[in-house]
């Protein structure tokens, strides 16, 4: 998965959350903490973290 695809998944999941988040909302289960909104800087930090974790797991980053 490249960074552009990861960013696209992140945008998609913000608009259409995964099933777990939808079920939690339906049942009224509050998440442990509210995630901070993504700004261009925090999204860049998240992508940098993703790349470092991917590389640490033995993946190639081009």
C-alpha positions in Angstrom: 0.0 0.0 0.0 1.4 3.4 -1.0 1.0 6.6 0.9 -1.6 8.0 -1.5 -3.8 4.9 -1.0 -3.4 5.1 2.8 -4.4 8.8 2.7 -7.4 7.8 0.5 -8.4 5.1 3.0 -8.1 7.6 5.9 -10.4 10.1 4.1 -12.9 7.4 3.2 -13.0 6.0 6.8 -13.6 9.5 8.2 -16.7 9.8 6.0 -17.8 6.2 6.3 -16.4 4.7 9.5 -15.7 1.0 9.9 -18.5 -1.3 11.2 -17.2 -1.3 14.7 -17.5 2.4 15.0 -21.0 2.4 13.6 -22.1 -0.4 16.0 -20.6 1.5 18.9 -22.5 4.6 17.9 -25.8 2.6 17.4 -25.5 1.0 20.9 -24.4 4.3 22.5 -21.0 3.0 23.5 -18.7 6.0 23.8 -15.1 5.7 22.6 -12.4 5.9 25.2 -11.2 9.3 23.9 -12.2 11.6 21.1 -9.6 11.6 18.3 -8.2 15.0 17.5 -9.3 16.4 14.1 -6.8 15.9 11.3 -5.0 19.0 10.0 -2.5 18.8 7.2 0.3 18.8 9.8 -1.2 15.9 11.9 -2.0 13.9 8.7 1.6 14.3 7.6 2.8 13.1 11.0 0.4 10.1 10.8 1.7 9.2 7.4 5.3 9.6 8.6 4.5 7.3 11.6 2.8 4.8 9.2 5.9 4.7 7.0 8.3 4.2 9.9 6.1 1.3 11.3 5.9 -0.2 7.8 9.6 0.0 7.3 10.2 -1.4 10.8 8.1 -4.5 9.9 10.4 -5.1 6.9 8.3 -3.4 4.2 9.9 -1.4 1.4 9.0 2.3 1.0 9.6 3.8 -2.4 
